[in-house]
Amino acid sequence: KLERLKTKPRMGWVEAGLDPKVVESVADHTLLATYMAAVYLPESEPLWEGYDKQAIVRMLLFHDIGEYRHGDVPSGRKTASDTQDEADTVQYLASCGSYLRVADPGFIEELWREFEFAESENARIARDLDQLEYLVQLYEYRQELSAEFVRNKKADVRKRIRTEAGKRVWHAITENYDPVVG
């Protein structure tokens, strides 16, 4: 049933007025965030305690897996009940290994919880990449959105970036999309 993530639109874009048939899906978002981590993050960084690029990539690959049943809820509207529903979904998936005759998916719940609750520096970096994927999509959709909306959302994303890694990626993205403004 995880294939549903390919057809679940990212609802923040729909709420911004974009056509749900053309906005990125949850799976699109996950893939780009994972690619961004693989491409933008350094292989090692001794100054970042516990840094593990592969752990971040793996975490991003599964960070929205709890949305496969009910879809994406934009962070500004997400309630405790929504988060609990995602947790229940992830817990269900983690318990399916013996029933589905697949590898033990218990690790998925561990990765999801670490990401969801920002339990490590790697999780905080992954959360920054999650936000930065939104920034890339914001740039991609900017022709269809008001300039004020784009400006405000870009500022919102900037405020949410917490890690040195995230700040480096922010600069790389903005330099690419806004060569003059950055």
C-alpha positions, 0 to 999 in steps of 0.5 A, spaced: 500 500 500 506 504 500 505 506 492 499 510 495 505 515 496 505 516 489 498 519 488 498 523 495 499 530 493 502 535 498 497 539 500 500 545 502 501 546 494 494 545 493 492 549 499 496 555 495 491 554 489 495 549 485 492 544 481 492 537 485 493 533 479 500 537 477 503 538 484 508 534 487 506 527 491 509 525 497 513 520 494 516 526 489 517 530 495 521 524 499 525 522 493 527 529 492 529 530 499 533 524 499 537 526 493 538 533 496 541 529 502 545 525 497 548 530 493 549 536 497 551 533 504 559 532 505 561 525 506 564 526 513 564 532 517 568 532 523 565 538 527 558 535 527 557 531 532 555 524 530 554 526 523 552 520 518 550 522 511 547 515 510 543 515 516 540 522 514 539 519 507 535 513 510 531 517 515 529 522 509 527 516 505 522 514 510 520 520 514 513 521 510 511 514 510 506 515 515 502 519 510 500 513 506 493 512 509 491 519 509 496 523 505 499 529 507 497 534 512 501 541 512 505 542 518 501 549 520 495 545 520 497 538 523 494 536 530 496 531 535 491 527 532 494 527 525 501 526 528 498 520 532 495 517 526 502 517 522 505 514 528 500 508 528 501 507 521 508 507 522 507 502 528 503 498 523 508 498 518 513 496 523 509 490 525 508 487 518 514 484 517 512 477 519 506 477 516 508 479 509 514 475 509 519 481 508 525 483 511 523 486 518 521 493 517 522 495 524 527 499 523 522 504 519 519 506 526 525 507 529 527 512 523 521 515 523 521 517 530 528 519 530 526 524 525 519 526 527 522 528 534 528 531 532 532 526 537 539 527 534 543 532 530 542 527 524 535 528 525 535 535 525 539 535 519 534 531 515 528 535 518 532 541 515 533 538 508 525 536 508 524 544 509 529 545 503 526 541 499 520 545 500 524 551 498 526 548 491 519 546 490 517 553 492 522 556 486 519 551 481 512 553 482 514 561 483 511 563 476 504 560 479 504 563 486 504 571 488 511 574 489 508 575 496 507 568 498 513 566 495 517 571 499 513 569 505 514 562 505 522 563 503 522 567 509 519 561 513 523 556 511 529 560 512 527 561 520 526 553 520 533 551 518 537 549 524 543 546 523 550 548 519 549 543 514 542 546 513 545 553 512 550 550 507 544 547 503 540 553 503 546 558 500 547 553 495 540 553 493 538 560 493 545 561 489 542 557 484 535 560 484 537 567 486 544 569 483 543 576 485 539 576 491 541 569 494 
